[in-house]
């Protein structure tokens, strides 16, 4: 029987009206079914993507499960086409959900399998844009970081930020040293959205200067039609309240000082600072570690009844 968005939802135990499933149904399958990599090809890719051994073994087990499951194949084929259709388009993250873990290993790692299977198309897109292969792998290697964070936070393998990885697969985010830059638009104009990977060392001034210095020449060479002159950032790292707790010469405060803030563009983001500083899973504030000045600041402000914000800021690209 031919699968539909409704029958897929029923088998997964998900909402029948899920907008993501409707989008997959409307997109339809690709002209050629998605080719999942074999064990050896997957092993080479996962090693290059800096995926830890524990995750690699579970991903290998998920490959045949996904290949043989018509529901997962229905999802993977159509999700792959969504990514191909959006290749190079600065439209933000695609809303791909976390699938119910009860459905098995294939569901838990479906985004990783999609990543591995779509990567050749993204590499071809990069090559057509003249992006050096070394730069491509610098960007794609964040998969290992994402998997490490999930295992550290939840004690098991998986991906808890599936939409984030769609930026990599559509070729719209690029890591240039310490920082990542995403093709984006802000208030109707082209910009580069700046993101700070969790892994990569301190966000020191010299490392950030180097990333910013690389950004405009990189995008002018490989995405000349975009023409961004400004970078924007939306993060708790831009909250001026941090300066009340941290030394002026600290990396966090120096990073914050780079940006001109947009008035009225603040959002309450207690959850963001708890997530990125502690990988918070709901434990009480008094149980959180207090080893660094940033950890102490994050907790002290909340215990005093305050709230952290995620302002939006801009800076001109050098």
C-alpha positions as CSV (number, residue, x, y, z in Angstrom):
1,X,0.0,0.0,0.0
2,X,1.3,3.4,-0.9
3,X,2.3,5.5,2.1
4,X,0.8,8.9,2.8
5,X,1.6,11.6,5.4
6,X,-1.3,10.3,7.4
7,X,-0.2,6.6,7.4
8,X,3.4,7.6,8.2
9,X,2.2,9.7,11.1
10,X,0.1,6.8,12.4
11,X,3.0,4.3,12.2
12,X,5.3,6.7,14.0
13,X,2.7,7.7,16.6
14,X,3.0,11.4,15.5
15,X,0.4,14.1,14.9
16,X,-1.5,13.5,11.7
17,X,-1.5,17.2,11.0
18,X,2.2,17.7,11.4
19,X,3.2,20.4,9.0
20,X,6.6,18.8,8.3
21,X,5.0,15.5,7.2
22,X,2.6,17.5,4.9
23,X,5.5,19.3,3.4
24,X,7.2,16.0,2.7
25,X,4.1,14.7,1.0
26,X,3.8,17.8,-1.1
27,X,7.4,17.6,-2.1
28,X,7.2,14.0,-3.2
29,X,10.2,11.7,-3.7
30,X,13.3,12.5,-5.7
31,X,13.6,11.4,-9.3
32,X,16.0,8.7,-8.1
33,X,15.6,7.1,-4.6
34,X,18.1,8.3,-2.0
35,X,21.2,6.1,-1.9
36,X,22.3,5.3,1.7
37,X,26.0,4.6,2.0
38,X,27.3,1.1,2.6
39,X,29.1,0.2,5.8
40,X,32.6,0.9,4.4
41,X,31.6,4.2,2.9
42,X,29.8,5.2,6.0
43,X,32.8,4.3,8.1
44,X,35.1,6.6,6.1
45,X,32.6,9.4,6.2
46,X,31.9,9.2,9.9
47,X,35.6,9.2,10.7
48,X,36.2,12.3,8.6
49,X,33.2,13.9,10.3
50,X,34.8,13.3,13.7
51,X,32.0,11.0,15.0
52,X,33.0,9.1,18.1
53,X,33.3,5.4,18.0
54,X,30.3,4.7,20.2
55,X,28.0,6.7,17.9
56,X,29.6,5.1,14.8
57,X,28.7,1.6,15.9
58,X,25.1,2.6,16.5
59,X,24.9,4.4,13.2
60,X,26.1,1.3,11.4
61,X,23.3,-0.7,13.1
62,X,20.8,1.9,12.0
63,X,21.8,1.7,8.3
64,X,20.2,-1.6,7.4
65,X,17.2,-0.9,9.6
66,X,16.5,2.3,7.7
67,X,17.1,0.8,4.3
68,X,14.6,-1.9,5.0
69,X,11.9,0.2,6.6
70,X,9.3,1.7,4.1
71,X,8.3,4.5,6.6
72,X,11.9,5.7,7.1
73,X,12.6,5.4,3.3
74,X,9.5,7.5,2.7
75,X,10.8,10.2,5.0
76,X,14.4,10.0,3.9
77,X,13.6,10.2,0.2
78,X,11.4,13.3,0.6
79,X,13.6,15.0,3.2
80,X,16.5,14.6,0.8
81,X,14.5,16.3,-2.0
82,X,13.5,19.2,0.4
83,X,17.3,19.8,0.9
84,X,18.1,19.6,-2.8
85,X,15.3,22.1,-3.5
86,X,16.7,24.5,-0.9
87,X,20.3,24.2,-1.8
88,X,22.0,27.6,-1.4
89,X,18.8,29.4,-0.4
90,X,19.1,31.6,2.7
91,X,15.8,30.6,4.2
92,X,16.9,29.5,7.7
93,X,16.6,26.1,9.2
94,X,14.2,23.5,7.9
95,X,11.9,22.2,10.6
96,X,12.8,18.5,10.7
97,X,11.6,16.8,13.9
98,X,13.1,14.3,16.3
99,X,11.4,11.1,15.5
100,X,10.0,8.9,18.3
101,X,12.9,6.8,19.7
102,X,10.5,3.9,20.2
103,X,10.5,3.4,16.5
104,X,14.0,2.1,16.6
105,X,17.7,2.9,15.8
106,X,16.8,4.0,12.2
107,X,14.5,6.7,13.6
108,X,16.9,7.8,16.3
109,X,19.6,8.4,13.7
110,X,17.6,9.2,10.6
111,X,19.1,12.7,10.5
112,X,22.6,11.3,10.5
113,X,21.7,8.9,7.7
114,X,20.2,11.8,5.7
115,X,23.4,13.8,6.4
116,X,25.6,11.0,5.1
117,X,23.4,10.4,2.0
118,X,23.0,14.1,1.1
119,X,26.6,15.1,1.7
120,X,27.8,14.1,-1.9
121,X,25.2,16.5,-3.4
122,X,26.3,19.3,-1.0
123,X,29.9,18.7,-1.8
124,X,29.1,19.0,-5.5
125,X,27.3,22.3,-4.8
126,X,30.4,23.5,-2.8
127,X,32.7,22.5,-5.7
128,X,30.5,24.3,-8.3
129,X,30.9,27.4,-6.1
130,X,34.6,27.0,-6.0
131,X,34.8,26.3,-2.3
132,X,38.0,24.4,-1.4
133,X,37.3,20.9,-0.1
134,X,39.3,21.6,3.0
135,X,36.9,24.4,3.9
136,X,33.9,22.1,3.2
137,X,35.1,19.5,5.6
138,X,35.8,22.1,8.2
139,X,32.1,23.0,8.1
140,X,30.7,19.4,7.8
141,X,32.7,18.2,10.8
142,X,30.2,19.7,13.2
143,X,28.2,16.5,13.0
144,X,30.5,14.9,15.4
145,X,30.1,17.8,17.8
146,X,26.3,17.6,17.6
147,X,26.4,13.9,18.4
148,X,28.8,14.4,21.3
149,X,26.6,17.0,22.9
150,X,23.5,14.9,22.6
151,X,25.2,11.9,24.2
152,X,26.7,14.1,27.0
153,X,23.3,15.7,27.7
154,X,21.0,12.7,27.4
155,X,23.3,9.7,28.0
156,X,22.4,8.1,24.7
157,X,23.0,8.6,21.0
158,X,20.9,10.8,18.7
159,X,20.4,14.3,17.3
160,X,18.3,16.8,19.3
161,X,18.8,19.7,16.9
162,X,17.8,18.2,13.5
163,X,16.9,21.6,12.0
164,X,20.4,22.9,12.6
165,X,22.1,20.3,10.4
166,X,19.9,21.3,7.5
167,X,21.9,24.5,7.1
168,X,25.0,22.4,6.5
169,X,23.3,20.2,4.0
170,X,21.9,23.1,2.0
171,X,25.3,24.7,1.8
172,X,24.3,28.0,3.5
173,X,26.5,27.8,6.6
174,X,30.3,27.8,6.6
175,X,32.8,27.5,9.3
176,X,35.7,29.9,9.0
177,X,38.0,29.3,11.9
178,X,36.3,29.9,15.3
179,X,33.0,31.2,14.0
180,X,30.3,30.1,11.5
181,X,28.7,32.4,9.0
182,X,25.2,31.7,7.5
183,X,23.8,33.2,4.4
184,X,20.8,35.1,5.7
185,X,18.6,38.1,5.4
186,X,17.7,40.7,8.1
187,X,15.1,43.4,7.7
188,X,15.1,42.8,4.0
189,X,18.8,43.1,3.3
190,X,21.5,40.3,2.8
191,X,23.5,39.6,5.9
192,X,25.7,36.9,7.4
193,X,24.4,35.4,10.6
194,X,27.2,34.6,13.0
195,X,27.1,31.4,15.1
196,X,29.5,30.2,17.8
197,X,30.2,26.5,17.8
198,X,30.5,24.9,21.2
199,X,33.8,23.2,20.2
200,X,36.8,25.1,19.1
201,X,38.4,26.7,22.1
202,X,37.8,30.1,23.7
203,X,36.1,32.9,21.7
204,X,39.2,35.0,22.1
205,X,39.6,38.3,20.3
206,X,42.4,37.1,18.0
207,X,40.4,34.0,16.9
208,X,37.3,36.0,16.3
209,X,39.2,38.7,14.4
210,X,40.6,36.0,12.1
211,X,37.2,34.5,11.4
212,X,35.7,38.0,10.6
213,X,38.6,38.8,8.4
214,X,38.0,35.6,6.3
215,X,34.2,36.1,6.0
216,X,33.7,38.8,3.5
217,X,36.4,37.6,1.0
218,X,35.0,34.0,1.3
219,X,31.4,35.0,0.5
220,X,32.4,37.5,-2.1
221,X,34.3,34.7,-3.9
222,X,31.8,31.9,-3.6
223,X,28.4,33.7,-3.2
224,X,28.9,37.1,-4.9
225,X,25.2,37.5,-5.6
226,X,24.5,37.7,-1.9
227,X,26.6,40.8,-1.3
228,X,26.4,41.0,2.5
229,X,28.1,44.0,4.1
230,X,26.8,43.4,7.6
231,X,27.0,40.5,10.1
232,X,24.2,39.9,12.6
233,X,24.1,37.8,15.8
234,X,21.1,36.7,17.9
235,X,22.5,35.3,21.2
236,X,22.5,35.4,25.0
237,X,26.2,36.2,24.5
238,X,25.2,39.8,23.5
239,X,23.2,40.4,26.7
240,X,24.7,43.6,28.3
241,X,23.8,42.1,31.8
242,X,26.9,39.8,31.4
243,X,29.1,42.8,32.0
244,X,27.9,43.2,35.5
245,X,29.2,39.7,36.4
246,X,32.3,39.2,34.2
247,X,35.5,41.1,33.9
248,X,35.7,43.6,31.0
249,X,38.7,41.8,29.6
250,X,36.9,38.4,29.5
251,X,36.3,36.8,26.1
252,X,32.6,36.8,26.6
253,X,32.4,40.6,27.3
254,X,34.8,41.4,24.5
255,X,32.7,39.4,22.1
256,X,29.6,41.2,23.3
257,X,31.2,44.6,22.8
258,X,31.7,43.9,19.0
259,X,28.0,44.4,18.3
260,X,25.6,47.3,18.0
261,X,22.3,46.2,19.5
262,X,19.0,46.5,17.8
263,X,16.5,48.3,20.1
264,X,13.5,46.2,20.9
265,X,15.0,43.0,19.5
266,X,15.5,41.2,22.9
267,X,14.0,37.9,23.8
268,X,14.0,36.2,27.2
269,X,16.4,33.3,26.9
270,X,17.1,31.7,30.3
271,X,16.9,28.3,28.6
272,X,19.6,29.3,26.0
273,X,22.3,30.2,28.5
274,X,21.5,27.1,30.6
275,X,21.6,24.9,27.5
276,X,24.9,26.3,26.2
277,X,26.7,26.7,29.5
278,X,25.5,23.6,31.3
279,X,23.7,21.4,28.7
280,X,20.8,21.7,31.2
281,X,18.4,18.9,31.5
282,X,16.1,20.4,34.1
283,X,18.1,20.0,37.3
284,X,17.7,22.7,40.0
285,X,20.0,25.7,39.9
286,X,21.8,24.7,43.1
287,X,22.9,21.4,41.5
288,X,24.6,23.1,38.5
289,X,28.4,23.3,38.6
290,X,30.0,26.6,39.6
291,X,33.6,26.1,38.3
292,X,33.9,29.2,36.0
293,X,33.0,32.8,36.3
294,X,30.4,32.3,33.5
295,X,28.8,29.4,35.3
296,X,28.6,31.4,38.5
297,X,27.2,34.4,36.6
298,X,24.5,32.4,34.9
299,X,23.2,30.9,38.1
300,X,23.6,34.0,40.3
301,X,21.5,36.2,38.0
302,X,18.7,33.6,37.9
303,X,18.7,33.0,41.6
304,X,18.5,36.8,42.2
305,X,15.2,36.7,40.2
306,X,16.7,38.1,37.0
307,X,16.3,36.8,33.4
308,X,18.8,36.5,30.6
309,X,18.1,38.0,27.2
310,X,19.1,37.1,23.7
311,X,19.6,40.5,22.0
312,X,20.1,41.0,18.2
313,X,23.2,42.9,17.2
314,X,24.9,43.9,14.0
315,X,28.4,44.8,13.0
316,X,30.0,45.8,9.7
317,X,32.1,43.1,8.0
318,X,35.7,44.1,7.6
